[in-house]
């Protein structure tokens, strides 16, 4: 299975491809490196994400899992960038329990791209099994919060100054 690794702010990560789709993102540097066009694109998108310039991945994904887990992972992809949803909300959307959503998140084979870090408990941050655990989850949420504000500020300045009803002479 072709894989390609990259240096990321949260440590090295490796992306794997099978049959023209991304099937895994793992923490650490992969042994074998194959720079296919799709894996290069995935690495470019990940770099843009970590630079705060990409808010939604546009990659073909084929995570291996049960029908229920695939529903959960699809629901995660619908959580807007820089926002969170509770395990209970995702459970209501997918027909499961908060615990089963947590297990699907823990088994997510493509973290970051399938944003399981955006799911939180009702009263606390919840868990995270990738990278350095909760420190990684906090860092991803902080990155998205910062980048979302930056992107919003850029869009506002691109719209130009507000004239507040001023008359042109």
C-alpha positions as CSV (number, residue, x, y, z in Angstrom):
1,X,0.0,0.0,0.0
2,X,1.6,3.4,-1.0
3,X,2.3,5.7,1.8
4,X,3.9,9.1,2.2
5,X,5.0,10.9,5.4
6,X,5.3,14.5,6.3
7,X,6.6,16.6,9.1
8,X,3.7,18.3,10.9
9,X,3.6,20.7,13.8
10,X,2.2,17.9,16.0
11,X,4.8,15.3,14.9
12,X,5.4,13.2,11.9
13,X,2.4,11.7,10.2
14,X,2.0,9.2,7.4
15,X,-0.9,9.0,4.9
16,X,-1.7,5.8,3.1
17,X,-3.6,5.2,-0.1
18,X,-5.4,2.2,-1.6
19,X,-7.3,1.9,-4.8
20,X,-7.3,5.7,-5.4
21,X,-8.5,6.7,-2.0
22,X,-6.9,7.7,1.4
23,X,-7.4,4.8,3.8
24,X,-5.2,5.8,6.8
25,X,-3.4,8.6,8.6
26,X,-1.0,7.3,11.2
27,X,1.3,9.1,13.7
28,X,5.0,8.6,12.9
29,X,7.2,8.3,9.9
30,X,6.3,5.4,7.5
31,X,9.0,2.9,6.5
32,X,8.2,3.0,2.8
33,X,7.7,6.2,0.9
34,X,5.8,6.4,-2.4
35,X,4.9,9.8,-3.7
36,X,1.7,9.1,-5.7
37,X,-0.2,12.1,-7.1
38,X,-3.0,11.5,-4.5
39,X,-0.6,11.2,-1.6
40,X,1.2,14.3,-2.7
41,X,-2.1,16.1,-2.8
42,X,-3.0,14.8,0.7
43,X,0.3,16.1,2.1
44,X,-0.2,19.5,0.4
45,X,-3.7,19.7,1.9
46,X,-2.4,18.7,5.3
47,X,0.4,21.4,5.1
48,X,-2.2,24.0,4.1
49,X,-4.4,22.8,7.0
50,X,-1.6,23.1,9.5
51,X,-0.7,26.6,8.1
52,X,-4.3,27.7,8.8
53,X,-5.1,28.0,5.0
54,X,-7.4,25.0,4.5
55,X,-10.7,24.5,6.3
56,X,-12.1,21.5,4.5
57,X,-10.2,18.6,2.9
58,X,-11.1,17.6,-0.6
59,X,-9.7,14.1,-0.9
60,X,-11.3,10.7,-1.8
61,X,-11.6,8.7,1.5
62,X,-12.2,5.0,2.0
63,X,-12.0,4.3,5.7
64,X,-12.5,0.6,6.6
65,X,-15.2,0.1,9.2
66,X,-18.7,-1.0,9.9
67,X,-21.7,0.7,8.4
68,X,-22.4,2.4,11.7
69,X,-18.8,3.7,12.0
70,X,-18.9,5.0,8.5
71,X,-22.1,7.0,9.4
72,X,-20.3,8.4,12.4
73,X,-17.2,9.4,10.3
74,X,-19.4,11.0,7.7
75,X,-21.2,13.0,10.4
76,X,-17.8,14.2,11.7
77,X,-16.9,15.5,8.2
78,X,-20.0,17.6,8.4
79,X,-18.9,19.4,11.6
80,X,-17.9,22.9,10.4
81,X,-14.2,23.9,10.7
82,X,-13.4,25.5,14.1
83,X,-16.6,24.2,15.7
84,X,-17.3,21.2,18.0
85,X,-20.2,18.8,18.5
86,X,-20.9,16.6,21.5
87,X,-20.8,12.8,21.4
88,X,-24.6,12.9,22.2
89,X,-25.3,15.1,19.2
90,X,-23.4,12.8,16.8
91,X,-25.1,9.8,18.4
92,X,-28.5,11.3,17.7
93,X,-27.6,11.9,14.1
94,X,-26.2,8.4,13.5
95,X,-28.5,6.2,15.6
96,X,-26.1,5.2,18.3
97,X,-25.0,6.1,21.8
98,X,-22.4,8.6,23.0
99,X,-20.2,5.7,24.0
100,X,-20.5,4.1,20.5
101,X,-19.5,7.4,18.9
102,X,-16.5,7.6,21.2
103,X,-15.5,4.1,20.1
104,X,-15.9,5.0,16.4
105,X,-13.8,8.1,17.0
106,X,-11.1,6.0,18.7
107,X,-11.1,3.6,15.7
108,X,-11.1,6.4,13.1
109,X,-8.4,5.3,10.6
110,X,-8.0,8.8,9.1
111,X,-7.8,11.3,12.0
112,X,-7.5,15.0,11.3
113,X,-8.9,14.5,7.8
114,X,-12.0,12.9,9.4
115,X,-12.1,15.4,12.2
116,X,-12.8,13.3,15.3
117,X,-11.0,16.0,17.4
118,X,-14.1,18.2,16.9
119,X,-16.2,15.9,19.1
120,X,-16.3,16.7,22.8
121,X,-18.1,15.5,25.9
122,X,-21.0,17.4,27.4
123,X,-19.0,18.7,30.3
124,X,-15.3,18.3,29.3
125,X,-13.1,17.8,26.3
126,X,-13.6,14.0,26.0
127,X,-10.8,11.7,24.8
128,X,-8.4,11.5,21.9
129,X,-6.3,8.6,20.9
130,X,-4.1,10.2,18.2
131,X,-0.6,11.7,18.7
132,X,-0.1,12.8,22.3
133,X,-3.8,12.3,23.2
134,X,-5.6,15.3,24.7
135,X,-2.6,17.6,24.1
136,X,-3.0,16.8,20.3
137,X,-6.8,17.4,20.5
138,X,-6.3,20.7,22.2
139,X,-3.7,21.8,19.7
140,X,-6.0,20.9,16.7
141,X,-8.9,22.7,18.2
142,X,-6.7,25.8,19.0
143,X,-5.3,25.8,15.5
144,X,-8.8,25.7,14.0
145,X,-10.1,28.4,16.3
146,X,-7.1,30.7,15.5
147,X,-7.3,30.0,11.7
148,X,-11.0,30.5,11.6
149,X,-10.6,34.0,13.2
150,X,-7.8,34.7,10.8
151,X,-9.8,33.6,7.7
152,X,-12.8,35.6,8.9
153,X,-10.7,38.7,9.4
154,X,-9.2,38.2,5.9
155,X,-12.6,37.9,4.3
156,X,-13.8,41.1,6.1
157,X,-10.8,43.1,5.0
158,X,-11.2,41.8,1.4
159,X,-14.7,43.2,1.4
160,X,-13.3,46.6,1.9
161,X,-14.1,49.3,4.5
162,X,-17.7,49.9,5.5
163,X,-18.9,53.4,4.5
164,X,-21.8,53.6,7.0
165,X,-24.0,55.7,4.8
166,X,-21.4,58.3,3.7
167,X,-22.2,60.3,0.6
168,X,-19.7,60.4,-2.3
169,X,-18.9,64.0,-3.4
